[in-house]
Amino acid sequence: MIEKALDTLWLEERKAAALIKQPMRGILGIILAFAFFMGLWWVFMDPRGILRWYTPQYGYMYIRWLLIVAIWQAYIFNFWPFRPNWMEKTHPLKKGLILVTMNFAITGLLIWVFYYGIFGTFAVPYFSWFELRKTGLSDFFAREYSSLAILMMAAIASWLSPIWPSAFENYPWHKLTQPAKGFTVFAVTFLLTTYIYFIFMHPHYRVLFYPWQEFTAAFPWWYESFHTLSGNFNVGWIMCATVSVWLMETIFERYPFCLVKSQPWRGIAGFFCILLLAFILFFTFVFLQDAVWGPSVEGAKRLMAPDWRYLHTGELAVILLAIALALYFYFDNWPRRFSTEVNILVRVAVTIIGAFALHWLYYQYSHMLLGTQSGYSHPQQFPMAPVILFINVMLYHNWFMDGWPGKRIKQE
Amino acid sequence: MDNDFSRRSFVKGMAVGTLAGYFATAGLSSTVFKNALLPEEKLNLTDIGQIKGLKIKVISETSWYDNNVFLNDVKKAGGLLVNQYEIPWTREGVKAGYQGDNLGGFATYIEAELLDGKVMKILLDTGWNHHWMEKRFNEEGVAEKLAKKEIDFMVSSHEHIDHFFGIQATTKYNPDIPIYVPKGFYQEGFDLLKGKSFPKANVKNDHPHKGKVTVLDSKQVNVLYPGIALMTFDVPIILRVFGEQAFVFNVKDKGIVLVTGCCHQGIISYMEAVRKNIAGGDKIYAVQGGLHISPFEDWDPQYDDLIMAFHKYGVQKIGCNHCTGFITAEKMLKAGLPVVKGTARHMSKRDIYLGNGDELVIA
C-alpha cells in the first residue's frame, strides 16, 4: 500500500504526453543527452578541448555543484521563481535554455562569491583558491586543493539536499509556499551539510597540509578501522548514499518507506532505508574489488590503495545511478506491469547488468572520447566527473525540458 | 487497521532487507566469509639470480628548476591530463634555471658487477634539457662511455618529459645504443627517438636513434642478466603517459635493491609486486631513485599512509631523490626511515636526499 505524499513536486504533477513510441523515444533521448554531454565536455572539460577545466579538480568541482544546483532548482525550490503555468506553457527549448543558464549562473556565483569570496576569505582559507595562493602554495595546487574542498562539500550536499523533499516530503514545512519553503529547506539541508562536512571531511585537511594542522582539525578518526588518512573513505560511502537517494526516488519508487503512514516517521524510515542501501552498496563494492584485485595494501598507490578502493566504490555507485536514471527517464521506469516488488527487482537486475556494461565501455573507450588517460586508478582522473556530467545533462533534459522532443507537456 | 498493516509491512520489509543486506555485504566481507570467498594470495616467484655488487650514480635528479614555472605551464595548458607533447614548456627567462632554461632532467648511471666479474654499465633515462644533460654526462664521464660504446644499454623508465625528452643527449654520443622501453609508449615517443621534432613542446632530436628498441610488458619479470631484472607496470600517468618499468637487482649477501625512475606505480605497490614475483623479494635491502610521492611539493593524506606503512618492509637504505619531494624526505626522516643524505652539488637544491653527482654503493 503506497501512502499519499504530504507534499508533491511540480515534476510529479506535470503530465507529459509521449510524442514518440518506445523504444525509439528512449534511444533518441539517450542519444540527444549523450550528444549534449559530449558538447559540454568538449567545451569545458576535455584536456584537448577549449577551456580544459578538467585539471582535474577544478572542472570536477563545477560538475558536482551543477548537480546540486539542479536539485535545488527542481526539488527544493520547485522551479521558483517560475510559476507552474509558465513551466507548462513555455516551449521546452526556451525553458531549458533559461533554466540551464540559471543553473550555470548560480553555480558560478556559489563558487566565486560564497566559497572563494566569503567562506574561504573570512572563515576557512582552504575553500579559496586565492587565499591558499597567498600562503605560498603554487597557483595550480591552490586551485586544485580549494576545488577538492568545495567538491567534497558538494558530495555531502548531493546526499542531504534531496532527502528532505524526497523522504520527508518537506515536513514540517510542507504547508509553506515558495519561496519560503525552498529557502527553509535549503537552509536546513545546507546547515546539515556543513556540520557533516566538518566531521567527515575537515580531518582530511588536517593531514593535507604540511605540517599537520593539529590545532584546527581532528585526526582522521576513521584511520584505525579503514587504514587510510584520506577523506576518500567518506567520499566513497557518502557517494553511495547519494546514489541510494536517487535509486530510492526512481527505480524503487520510495519503496518500502512509502508504506509508513505519517511524517516524520516516513522521513526517518526513508533516511535509514537510504543509509542501509548506501552501506549495502559500499561494502558490496569494496568486497567486489577485493575479489577482483585482492585485498588492498596499506600505503600502496592506485589499484591497491585503500583510499582509491573507497573512492572507486563511489565511482561504481555513480555508474549504477546513470543506468537507473536512464531507465527511469528514458524508458518510463520499465517495467510497470507487475507488482511493485517484482517491478523493483527487475529494474535492479537491469540496472546492475547495465552498470557492468557501462563500466566496461567506460574503461574501453572513454580515453578516446573524453581525452583522458586509459587504464584504472589514474591518480588524477575520476570516472565520477564525466558520469555526473552526463547525469546532469539527463536532469536538464528531463527536469528542465520535459524530455522533449520525445515527450511534451499536455496543454489543458 | 490500515496503520497496522502499513507498519507491519514496513517492519517486515525492513527486516528482510536488512538481513539480505547483511549477508550480501557485511556478511560477505566479514572475516569468515571473506576468507572463504576471496582467492588465496598466489606467489609466482622468479629466481633472477644474483650480482656481486652495485654502484648507482645520480647524474641528474633535477627535473626542472622552478616548480611554479613548471606548474604554470601545466595550468595554462589545461592541467595534469594534457598531452605532454602539446604543452609549450618554458625554456627561457627562468632565474633559477640552467642558463635561463627551466628544464633539467633525470638520469642515473648504474654499474652492476655480475658474479663472473663482468661489469654491466647501464643508463637509466636520459633527462629533458639536452644542454643540461650533456653537461652532466660530460662531468660524470657518461658521455665518454657512451661514445666508446661502453654502456651496454639504456632503459627508459617511462615516457615522461623529464626522463625521455632529452634523448639526443644520449644518441648524440651513441645512436646505436640498445634501448628498453615499457609497453605503453606512445607513437610520439617512438617518433622522437627516430628524430621527429615537436615544436609546440620545444623538443627535438637531431641525432636519430638507430639501435634496437625492445618493448617490455608486464606479463612477466624481464630478466636481462643474472641478478638484473626489469618489472613493468601498466599504470596510467599524468600528462598522458602510460606504463613504467623499474629495476630489480639481487645483490649477494645484501638482498634486493630496487632502482626506479619515477615509480609512478607507487613504492609500496612495487615492493609488494617484488615480494609476490621475485625469489627473495621479501628482503628488500635498498631502494633508490624517484619515489613519486610529492614531486611538486604538493601533498595528499594518502602519502602519509605510505610513510606510515614503509616501516613494515624493513628497507635498510632509502636512496630517494627527484620526484620523491622534499616534504616526503622530511617526513620520512621524522618517521625514522633510513633516508640516505646527499651533498647538494651540481644544482641539486638540498642535501636531504641523494643529489646530482652522489653515489650509492651496495656491495
Interface residues (C-beta under 8 A of the other chain):
Chain A: M1 E3 P47 R48 L51 R52 W53 Y54 T55 P56 Y58 S138 D139 F140 F141 R143 E144 H204 V207 L208 F209 Y210 P220 H227 T228 L229 S230 G231 N232 Y255 P256 F257 L259 V260 K261 A269 C273 L276 L277 F279 I280 F282 F283 T284 V286 F287 D290 A291 G294 P295 V297 E298 G299 A300 K301 R302 L303 M304 A305 P306 D307 W308 G371 T372 Q373 S374 G375 Y376 S377 H378 P379 Q380 Q381
Chain B: D2 N3 F5 S6 R7 S9 F10 G13 M14 G17 T18 G21 A24 T25 A26 L28 S29 K34 L37 L38 P39 E41 N67 N68 L71 N72 V74 K75 A77 G78 G79 L80 L81 V82 N83 D234 V235 P236 I237 I238 R240 V241 F242 Q265 G266 I268 S269 E272 F296 E297 D298 W299 D300 P301 Q302 D304 D305 L306 I307 M308 A309 F310 I327 K331
